[in-house]
């Protein structure tokens, strides 16, 4: 499995946490160990350009996902085949603002956004209420599981 993290922003990010998060999430979602994914962290200007270009919406956003091979989550018996999942683009400056509003750390917000972006790469969406319940429920489960593993790792 190749997980590439490229921090093009001016924010200091603990890339190892994001790497462990992706490894955990991909294993939980039974994605092939031969799948590739990239996380790119950008400044507000770059994110705004992407947001306008791809979503036709003004201003920077927190996360954008660009799926490649349209892979879906697998199961223990039938993992997702090898392939290119795609790119998750994060904006730490927007994450920092959202973290203050949510009363948690920027790192926690980046964990949430990275997980959210990965689920989009795997075909999840939240346009309809039932899709939102499914996606956000899985997102909460993955984050809670990862946080438990991280607590054990630090103990």
matplotlib code that plots the C-alpha trace (Angstrom):
import matplotlib.pyplot as plt

x = [0.0, 1.3, 0.1, 1.7, 1.4, 2.5, 2.3, 2.3, 0.7, 2.6, 1.0, 3.0, 1.2, 1.9, 2.1, 2.7, -0.8, -2.4, -0.4, -1.5, -5.1, -5.1, -3.5, -6.1, -9.1, -7.9, -7.5, -10.9, -12.6, -10.8, -9.0, -6.2, -2.7, -1.8, -4.1, -2.5, -3.8, -2.4, -3.1, -2.2, -2.3, -2.7, -3.1, -6.4, -5.5, -4.8, -7.9, -10.1, -8.8, -9.6, -13.0, -13.9, -12.5, -14.2, -17.2, -17.9, -18.2, -16.3, -13.9, -11.7, -13.2, -12.0, -11.6, -11.9, -11.7, -10.6, -11.4, -9.5, -10.3, -13.8, -12.9, -15.4, -14.9, -14.3, -15.0, -12.8, -13.4, -13.2, -10.9, -11.1, -8.8, -5.5, -5.8, -5.5, -8.0, -7.2, -6.3, -7.6, -6.9, -7.0, -6.8, -5.3, -6.2, -9.9, -9.5, -8.0, -11.0, -13.5, -11.6, -12.0, -15.8, -16.0, -13.9, -11.3, -7.8, -6.8, -5.3, -8.7, -10.3, -7.8, -8.5, -12.2, -11.6, -9.1, -11.6, -14.4, -12.3, -11.4, -15.0, -15.8, -12.9, -14.7, -18.0, -19.8, -21.8, -24.1, -26.4, -29.5, -30.5, -30.0, -26.6, -25.6, -26.6, -24.6, -21.5, -21.4, -22.1, -19.2, -17.0, -17.8, -17.0, -13.7, -12.6, -13.6, -11.7, -8.6, -8.6, -8.8, -5.8, -3.9, -4.6, -3.3, -0.3, 0.6, -0.1]
y = [0.0, 3.4, 6.3, 9.5, 12.7, 16.0, 19.1, 22.1, 24.3, 26.5, 24.6, 22.1, 18.8, 15.5, 13.5, 10.3, 10.6, 10.9, 7.9, 5.7, 6.9, 6.0, 2.6, 1.9, 3.1, 1.2, -2.0, -1.5, -1.0, -4.1, -2.2, -4.1, -3.6, -2.8, 0.3, 3.7, 7.0, 10.5, 13.2, 16.8, 19.6, 23.0, 26.7, 28.6, 30.1, 26.7, 25.2, 28.0, 27.5, 23.8, 24.5, 26.9, 24.6, 21.4, 22.4, 25.8, 27.3, 30.3, 30.3, 27.6, 24.5, 22.0, 18.8, 17.7, 14.1, 13.1, 9.4, 7.5, 3.8, 4.0, 1.3, 0.4, -1.0, -4.7, -7.4, -9.7, -12.5, -10.2, -7.2, -4.3, -5.1, -3.2, 0.1, 3.9, 5.2, 8.8, 12.1, 13.7, 17.5, 19.1, 22.8, 23.0, 26.7, 25.9, 22.9, 25.1, 27.5, 24.6, 23.0, 26.2, 26.2, 22.5, 22.9, 20.3, 20.3, 21.0, 17.5, 16.1, 18.1, 16.8, 13.2, 13.8, 15.4, 12.8, 10.0, 11.9, 12.3, 8.6, 7.6, 9.9, 8.1, 4.8, 6.0, 7.2, 10.4, 12.5, 14.1, 12.2, 11.7, 7.9, 8.3, 10.9, 8.6, 5.7, 7.8, 9.8, 6.7, 4.9, 8.0, 8.2, 4.4, 4.7, 7.8, 6.3, 3.1, 5.0, 7.1, 4.0, 2.5, 5.7, 5.8, 2.3, 3.1, 6.1, 4.1]
z = [0.0, -0.9, 1.1, -0.1, 2.0, 0.5, 2.7, 0.4, 3.1, 5.6, 8.5, 10.6, 10.3, 12.1, 8.9, 10.9, 12.5, 9.1, 7.8, 10.8, 10.3, 6.6, 7.4, 10.0, 7.9, 4.8, 6.8, 8.5, 5.1, 3.7, 0.9, -0.8, 0.6, -3.0, -3.3, -3.6, -2.2, -1.9, 0.7, -0.3, 2.2, 0.5, 1.5, 1.2, -2.2, -3.8, -2.2, -3.4, -7.0, -6.8, -5.3, -8.0, -10.8, -9.7, -7.6, -9.2, -5.7, -4.4, -1.5, 0.0, 1.4, 4.0, 1.9, -1.7, -3.0, -6.4, -7.0, -9.7, -10.1, -8.5, -5.9, -3.2, 0.3, 0.4, 3.0, 5.0, 2.4, -0.6, -0.2, -2.6, -5.5, -6.0, -7.7, -7.4, -4.9, -5.7, -4.0, -0.8, -0.7, 2.7, 3.7, 7.2, 7.5, 7.0, 9.3, 12.0, 11.8, 11.9, 14.9, 16.9, 16.2, 17.1, 20.2, 19.3, 18.0, 14.4, 14.3, 15.3, 12.5, 10.0, 11.2, 10.6, 7.2, 6.0, 7.0, 5.2, 2.1, 2.1, 2.3, -0.7, -2.6, -1.9, -3.3, -0.2, -0.4, 1.8, -0.7, 0.5, 4.2, 4.1, 2.4, 5.0, 7.9, 6.4, 5.6, 8.8, 10.9, 9.3, 9.7, 13.4, 13.8, 12.0, 14.0, 17.3, 16.5, 15.4, 18.5, 20.7, 18.8, 19.2, 23.0, 23.3, 21.3, 23.6, 26.8]

ax = plt.figure().add_subplot(projection="3d")
ax.plot(x, y, z, "-o")
ax.set_aspect("equal")
plt.show()
